[in-house]
Amino acid sequence: MICLASFSSSSAHSASSNSSSHGVASNGRGAKPESELRQLTGRREAIEHVCTVIRSRASQAVYLMAGPGVGKTSVTDAVREKLAAEMTVLRIHGSSSLAKVPYGVLAPYTSGLAPEEADSPVAVLRAVWAHFQELKGISDPNGGTDAPVLLVVDDAHHLDDATASMVVDMTSAGWATVLAAGRPRPGLPQALNQLWYDGLAERIDLRPLNGEQVREVVEHTLQGTVPVSTVQSLWSASGGNPQLLGCLLSDATAAGTLVQRNGIWVLLGPLPADGPRLSDLVVKDLLRRTPEEQDALKVIALAEPVPRGLVEDVCGAGVVRALLDNQVVSESAAMHTELRLTHAILGESTRRQVSVSRSLQLRQKLDAYLDPAAASAEGRLRLVEWSLECGMEVPDRDLLDAGLLAATTFNNAGARLMAGHVQAPELQARALSITARANFNEGKYREAAELLDGCWLDLAGDPEAPQVLMLRASSHMALGKSVPSLRAESRHQLEAAGIAPDDAWQDRIHGLLEMAAAGDHEGISAVITALGTTDPDTASGVEATQHAVAQALFAQTLVAAGKSHQAHAAAAAAGPFLPALSGGLYFFNEFVLTRLAISTLAAGNWESAEHELSGYPAERTEGASTFGGGIQALRGLGLLRQGQLERAYQVLLPAVEALRVNDPLQEFRFGSSLAFYAAARLGDAAQAKRLEQDFISARHASGPGCDAVAEAYAAAAAEHLDRKGSGLDRLRELAASESVTDHPGTRMECLILCSDLGERSLTEELAALAATVEGRWAAGWRQLAQAWASEDADVLTDTAAALEEAGLLNLAREAYARAGALLDAAGERRRARQAIAHREKCDQELGERFRESPFVASVPSVHLTRRERDIVELAVQGLSDREIAQHLMVSVRTVEGHLYRSYVKLGVRRRDELALALPKK
């Protein structure tokens, strides 16, 4: 069984408090400036901080506040364990059932009191104090009584006012230090709050785990690497709640939904909502609630999002307030009118606890209050699902609308359920297309293609027709079918249906895909010209599709042609047409985004590309599992081009496994080639050979438009792996092939990979070719190639400095390395060492351990001892030998000796030359 109890994140950080949901101001018992709330996300830091405060007696009390399942109890348990040897610990538990019973939670310590003394503060205090003294005696059999008392209060928000006042009295009198754990809503009793307002208590708000901490927890728990898309799904489902995250991990691994493949943990489907641990959590929570609260929770789960007023009318306003206070239900931040369970996965699990008969009963109870027309799109979708679960009839049009929304929000089971209930014969084609998209989401491309083959022509006049056409093309391409053959088959089917292909928009779109596969940017440009100008706000679905597809594919082909700036403009021109296409069956946003990112990467605008790619999961969490692998493959390409091999490898290995499950944009072969290259460059032969087989087995083209690039990286990887020359020969052959020579952008990348292998005969050709390619990446390579060709150390040094200033660190390091080699050969030892120091600075900033540069190996690196580095750094700061000796508490002779040896290593003669020669950290 998976357990998170042994793990606590070390990456805590401070965050501002949200007074509406986390601060004391939300409970109506007063407020305190939020700057005085200490916000902690990491458990380890929370534990250490609480222990420090208690030991130092800096505050009389510490309040640990967090929502349910965030980890209050685990923190208090850890604190008790750490302080058990230093303090006498007494623990009491607040209880909702005893919240209105004076001193009810103290009953175990007041059982000896007479009935008339049970509500006497003095008598109760004496009884509790006697128990303290008894505990001290047990903990210290020698009779010592100096051990301080720590009173730990769990669920302090349930304390009755009398007990809370007594706790404050004990604290104020110095009898005990209090550690109280409670929820921000409804908050602590007034007496405890007053202690905080008076500055005698410290409050810590324990926050849910952030995305990085969820990754830490998941990788620590699973003992392996987890793709970003899987982490994103777990974070979204759990909301960073450690208790819920533990349930999901345990249930997903037990169900085989989360499996390890090639050392990578991959999510094969939606997280299970019916797993034993999650179900047990939901059942126990329901049992702790009143019957009225149980009914309200079930109503909200079955109808979510549901208007707050409706639930209040049916279940009572007080019940709703209680659920909000307990943070099991949240209110829409946008509208302040709709309720849903705090975590969507809990809503799904709660629905599974409701029998069909009870569900139908609750539905009938709500019918008089429900207004489907006023509900949000998500609300209408849930109402349709609920109706089908209860066996109620739903109009076909409502089924289709809800099914389309379900398919495009990756509710695949719901989409199939709704499409399968459509009865009207004339609507069967649309129902099949919805089922196809649900299959496509899950990587079932063959099933999707078969369904779409049977319905695409029947939908020729339907508004969804362009979306269906693109989905069908993507399904077939994912199966390895070439675009020309797909177009030929489609033309034949159009003719059989009595549609002239040459005049059909369907054939025009297939033609665009075929031209893109051939890299024909001039042909696509002609189509764009023929399409003319169309207002995106008034464009029909067919018009919007043609413009968006044409511009995105134009961008793709322009990248291959070496026109990255024009490519970016073309991809951006597709953007205005996307709103008209949103909500349809096809994933136009992702289709355009990948082309936009590729054009940005081709230009060498790494920061912009990262911004474009990193924004995707946050905006489209529900599609992270489907599209996450492709997004990560593009990020890996950017890292490789920046020379960050190790980071690229860490990104690409999980990306390949994610693409093995879902590859909607046909990037598996491309991603495999990049990962193969990174593995070979880093010397991971076993992984490289496995990835090579992945590349070979993926016979279909790499998209979008990356097949030749994939071939180039695979050839370079093979050469790095065996060093037999066959890989380099393959690269030269590919660079000289007709399909590549017509595409300067692709050819330049082939020559760059040859250069990385030490092939310098192509240097002048690389410089000339790079001059015809747009973007700072090409400009950087042109500068580097020209400097290489010059064989002039001064030119190389100046070029390296310019490249470093431009942020092209991997190119700068090569120029510095070559300059160092030339200077060393010329006997200019001091300048050679300076060049090496600059090269090592680039290595440090890249954070990489380079092993294979043909220039780096020609000159030894500068290796100062730690003491030498300390002394040289102080000398650079202007300290005299005597001042350095005093600072480091060594003799002046020691300083002089270390400086002399450092001068020799760095190739300098005077102190004022150290600043340039010192290798930077």
C-alpha positions, 0 to 999 in steps of 0.5 A, spaced: 500 500 500 502 506 498 503 511 504 505 518 504 506 519 511 513 518 511 514 524 506 514 531 507 516 536 502 522 541 503 520 546 498 516 550 502 514 557 500 510 563 503 504 565 500 499 571 501 493 569 505 486 569 502 481 572 507 475 570 504 477 562 504 483 562 509 483 567 514 480 568 520 476 574 517 472 569 514 469 566 520 466 573 523 470 572 529 474 578 528 480 579 523 488 580 524 492 583 518 494 578 513 501 580 513 501 576 520 499 570 518 505 565 516 503 561 510 507 554 509 506 549 504 511 544 506 510 539 511 517 539 513 518 546 514 512 547 518 514 541 523 521 545 524 518 551 525 512 549 530 518 545 534 522 552 534 517 556 536 515 551 542 522 550 544 523 558 544 517 559 548 517 565 543 509 564 543 504 561 548 500 558 543 501 555 536 495 555 531 496 550 525 490 552 520 488 548 514 482 545 510 480 537 511 486 532 509 491 538 508 495 535 513 494 538 520 494 531 524 500 529 520 504 535 522 502 535 530 503 527 530 510 529 528 511 535 533 509 530 538 514 525 536 520 530 536 518 533 543 516 527 547 523 527 550 523 534 552 516 535 554 510 532 557 504 532 552 497 532 553 492 531 547 485 533 547 480 532 541 475 537 539 468 534 536 462 536 533 458 532 537 461 535 543 461 543 541 456 545 545 457 541 551 461 545 556 468 541 558 465 535 554 472 534 551 475 534 557 471 528 560 476 523 560 480 527 565 474 530 570 470 523 571 472 523 578 468 530 579 462 530 583 456 532 578 455 539 581 462 540 580 462 538 572 461 545 570 465 549 575 471 552 571 475 551 578 474 544 579 475 542 572 481 546 572 484 542 578 482 536 575 486 537 569 492 540 572 492 533 577 492 529 570 498 534 568 502 532 575 500 525 574 503 525 567 509 528 569 510 523 574 510 517 569 514 521 564 519 522 570 520 517 575 525 520 579 520 525 581 522 531 577 517 536 575 521 541 571 518 538 564 514 543 560 507 541 558 505 541 551 497 541 550 495 539 543 488 540 541 486 537 535 480 539 531 480 546 535 475 549 531 470 544 535 472 546 542 466 549 546 467 556 549 468 553 556 474 549 554 477 554 549 477 559 555 480 554 560 485 552 555 487 560 554 487 561 562 492 555 562 496 558 557 496 565 560 498 562 567 504 559 564 502 552 565 502 549 558 504 551 551 498 550 546 499 547 539 492 547 536 490 544 529 483 547 526 480 549 520 480 556 517 472 555 517 468 556 521 475 558 525 477 557 532 473 559 538 473 567 540 477 565 546 483 562 542 483 568 537 483 573 542 490 570 544 492 571 537 490 578 537 493 580 543 500 577 540 501 571 544 500 566 539 502 564 532 498 562 527 500 558 521 496 556 515 498 550 512 497 550 504 495 544 499 501 542 495 503 546 489 505 543 483 512 542 484 511 539 491 506 534 488 511 532 483 516 531 489 511 527 493 509 522 487 516 521 485 518 519 492 512 515 493 512 511 486 520 511 486 520 513 479 520 518 474 513 521 472 511 525 466 508 532 467 502 530 464 501 525 469 503 530 475 498 535 472 492 530 472 494 528 479 495 535 482 488 537 478 484 531 481 487 532 488 487 540 489 494 538 492 490 535 498 495 530 501 490 525 503 486 525 497 493 525 493 495 518 497 488 515 495 488 517 488 495 514 487 494 507 491 487 506 487 490 508 481 496 503 481 492 498 484 487 498 478 493 498 473 491 505 471 498 508 473 503 503 471 510 503 470 513 502 463 521 503 462 522 506 468 516 511 467 510 511 471 504 513 465 497 514 466 493 509 462 486 512 463 482 517 468 483 516 475 479 511 478 473 514 482 471 508 485 477 505 488 477 502 495 481 508 499 477 513 495 471 510 496 472 509 504 474 516 504 467 518 501 463 513 505 466 515 512 465 523 511 458 522 509 457 518 515 460 523 520 455 528 517 447 529 519 442 526 514 440 533 512 448 534 510 448 527 507 442 529 502 445 536 500 452 533 499 448 528 494 444 533 491 450 537 489 454 531 487 449 529 482 447 536 479 454 539 480 455 545 478 448 547 481 445 554 483 446 555 491 439 558 491 436 551 489 440 547 494 438 552 500 431 551 497 431 544 498 436 542 503 436 549 507 440 555 508 444 552 514 446 546 511 449 549 505 453 554 510 455 548 514 458 544 508 461 551 506 464 552 513 467 545 513 470 546 506 467 540 503 463 544 498 466 550 494 462 556 491 463 558 484 468 564 484 466 567 478 458 567 479 457 566 487 451 562 485 453 555 483 456 550 488 460 543 487 464 539 491 471 542 493 474 536 488 471 534 482 473 527 483 470 527 490 463 529 486 464 523 482 466 518 487 460 520 491 455 519 486 457 512 486 455 511 493 448 513 491 443 508 489 439 508 482 433 508 486 435 514 491 438 518 485 431 518 482 428 520 488 433 526 489 432 528 481 424 528 482 425 532 488 429 537 484 425 537 478 420 543 480 426 547 482 431 545 476 431 550 470 436 547 465 435 553 460 438 557 466 444 552 467 451 553 465 453 548 459 457 544 464 451 544 469 446 541 463 451 536 461 451 533 468 443 534 468 443 529 462 448 524 465 444 524 471 437 523 467 441 517 463 443 514 470 436 514 473 433 511 466 429 517 464 428 519 457 432 525 454 431 528 447 436 526 442 438 534 441 440 534 448 444 528 448 448 530 442 449 537 445 452 534 452 455 528 448 459 533 444 461 537 450 463 531 454 468 529 448 471 535 448 472 536 455 475 529 455 469 525 459 470 520 454 465 515 458 460 520 458 460 522 451 460 514 449 454 514 454 450 520 451 452 518 443 449 511 444 442 513 447 441 517 440 435 514 437 433 518 431 436 515 424 438 522 421 442 523 427 446 517 428 452 520 424 453 525 429 453 520 434 458 516 431 462 522 430 462 524 438 464 516 439 469 517 435 472 523 438 472 519 445 476 514 442 481 518 439 482 522 446 484 515 449 489 513 443 484 508 440 485 511 433 483 505 429 476 505 432 476 512 431 478 512 424 473 506 422 467 510 425 469 516 421 470 513 415 462 511 416 459 518 417 464 523 414 460 524 408 453 523 411 455 530 415 457 534 409 452 539 410 453 539 418 456 545 421 461 539 424 463 537 418 470 540 417 471 538 424 469 531 423 474 531 416 480 533 420 479 528 426 478 523 420 485 525 417 488 525 424 486 518 426 488 515 419 495 519 420 496 516 427 495 509 424 501 511 419 497 512 413 500 517 408 496 523 406 497 522 399 493 516 399 488 518 404 487 524 399 486 519 393 481 515 397 477 521 399 477 523 392 474 517 390 469 517 395 467 524 394 466 522 386 462 516 388 457 520 392 456 525 386 461 531 389 466 533 384 472 533 388 476 539 385 470 544 387 469 541 394 472 544 400 473 537 403 478 536 397 482 543 399 483 541 406 486 534 404 490 538 399 493 543 404 495 537 408 498 533 402 502 540 401 504 540 408 507 533 408 511 535 402 513 542 405 510 546 399 509 552 402 508 556 395 502 551 394 499 553 401 501 560 400 497 560 393 491 557 396 491 562 402 491 567 396 485 564 393 481 563 399 481 571 400 480 575 406 475 573 411 472 576 417 473 571 423 467 574 426 462 572 421 466 566 418 462 560 417 465 553 420 468 551 413 471 558 412 474 558 419 477 551 418 480 552 411 483 559 414 486 556 420 488 550 417 492 553 411 495 558 416 498 553 421 500 548 415 503 554 412 507 556 418 509 549 418 512 549 411 515 556 412 519 553 418 522 548 414 524 553 409 528 557 414 523 562 414 521 562 422 519 569 423 514 569 417 512 562 420 510 565 426 506 570 423 502 565 419 501 561 425 499 567 429 494 569 423 490 562 424 489 565 431 483 569 430 479 564 427 480 559 433 474 562 437 469 560 431 472 553 431 472 552 439 467 547 442 467 543 436 470 536 435 477 537 433 483 540 437 484 546 433 487 550 439 493 544 439 493 544 432 495 551 431 499 551 438 504 546 436 506 550 429 506 556 433 511 553 438 515 550 432 516 557 429 518 560 435 523 554 437 526 555 430 527 562 431 531 561 437 526 565 442 527 560 447 523 564 452 517 565 448 517 558 446 517 556 453 511 561 455 507 558 449 508 551 451 508 552 459 501 555 459 498 549 455 497 545 461 494 550 466 489 552 461 487 545 459 488 541 465 483 536 462 487 534 456 494 534 459 494 526 459 492 526 451 496 532 449 501 532 454 506 528 451 507 532 445 507 538 448 513 536 452 517 533 446 517 540 443 520 543 450 525 537 449 527 540 442 528 547 445 532 544 450 537 540 445 537 546 441 540 550 447 545 545 449 541 543 455 542 535 454 541 533 461 534 537 462 532 535 455 533 527 457 529 528 463 523 531 459 524 527 453 524 520 456 517 521 460 514 524 454 516 518 449 512 514 454 506 519 454 506 519 447 506 511 447 499 512 450 496 518 446 499 521 440 494 525 437 499 530 433 503 524 431 509 526 434 512 519 437 517 518 432 519 525 433 520 524 440 523 518 440 528 520 435 530 526 440 530 522 446 535 517 442 539 522 441 540 525 448 541 518 451 546 517 446 550 523 447 549 522 455 552 515 454 546 511 456 547 506 451 541 501 454 536 506 453 539 509 447 538 502 444 531 501 446 529 508 444 532 507 437 528 501 436 522 505 438 524 510 432 525 504 427 518 501 429 514 508 428 514 508 421 509 513 420 511 520 419 513 525 424 508 531 425 508 536 425 512 536 419 518 533 423 520 527 419 526 529 416 528 532 423 527 526 426 531 522 421 537 527 422 537 526 430 536 519 429 542 518 425 546 523 429 544 519 435 547 512 432 553 515 430 554 518 437 552 511 440 557 506 435 562 511 432 563 507 426 561 513 421 555 510 418 551 515 422 555 521 419 554 518 412 547 518 413 546 525 416 551 527 410 546 523 405 540 526 408 543 533 408 544 532 400 537 529 399 533 533 394 527 533 399 532 536 404 536 541 400 529 544 398 528 546 405 534 550 408 531 550 415 531 543 415 538 542 412 541 547 417 539 543 422 542 537 419 549 540 418 549 543 425 548 535 427 554 534 423 558 539 426 556 536 433 560 530 431 566 534 429 565 534 422 568 541 420 569 540 412 562 543 412 563 549 416 563 554 410 557 551 407 553 552 414 555 559 415 553 560 408 546 556 409 545 560 416 545 566 412 539 565 409 535 562 415 531 567 419 532 567 427 537 568 432 539 561 432 541 561 425 544 568 426 548 565 432 550 559 428 553 563 422 557 567 427 560 561 430 561 557 423 565 564 420 569 564 426 571 557 426 573 558 419 577 564 420 582 560 425 583 566 429 583 566 436 581 573 437 575 573 432 573 566 436 573 570 443 570 576 440 564 571 437 564 567 443 562 574 447 557 576 443 554 569 443 554 569 450 551 576 450 545 574 446 544 568 450 546 562 446 551 559 451 552 553 448 555 556 441 559 561 446 562 555 449 564 552 443 567 558 440 571 559 447 573 552 447 576 553 440 579 559 442 583 556 448 585 551 443 588 555 438 591 560 444 594 554 448 597 551 441 600 558 440 603 558 447 599 564 450 598 560 456 594 566 460 589 568 454 588 560 453 586 560 461 582 566 460 578 563 454 577 556 458 575 560 464 569 563 460 568 556 457 567 553 464 562 559 466 558 557 460 558 550 462 556 552 469 550 556 467 548 551 462 548 546 468 551 541 464 556 536 464 559 536 457 563 530 455 564 530 447 566 537 444 571 536 439 574 542 442 573 542 449 578 536 450 584 539 447 585 544 453 585 541 460 580 545 464 582 549 470 581 546 477 582 550 483 582 547 490 577 550 494 582 554 498 585 556 492 578 559 490 576 562 496 583 566 496 582 568 489 575 570 490 577 575 496 583 577 492 579 579 486 574 583 491 580 587 493 583 584 499 590 584 501 594 578 503 594 580 510 586 581 510 585 575 506 589 571 512 585 574 517 579 573 514 580 565 513 584 565 519 590 562 516 598 565 515 600 570 510 605 565 507 599 560 506 595 566 502 601 567 498 603 560 496 596 559 494 595 565 490 602 563 486 599 556 485 593 559 482 597 564 478 600 558 474 593 554 473 590 560 471 595 563 466 596 570 469 602 574 472 598 579 476 593 580 481 589 585 477 588 579 471 585 574 476 578 577 475 578 575 468 581 568 469 577 566 475 572 560 473 565 563 475 561 559 479 
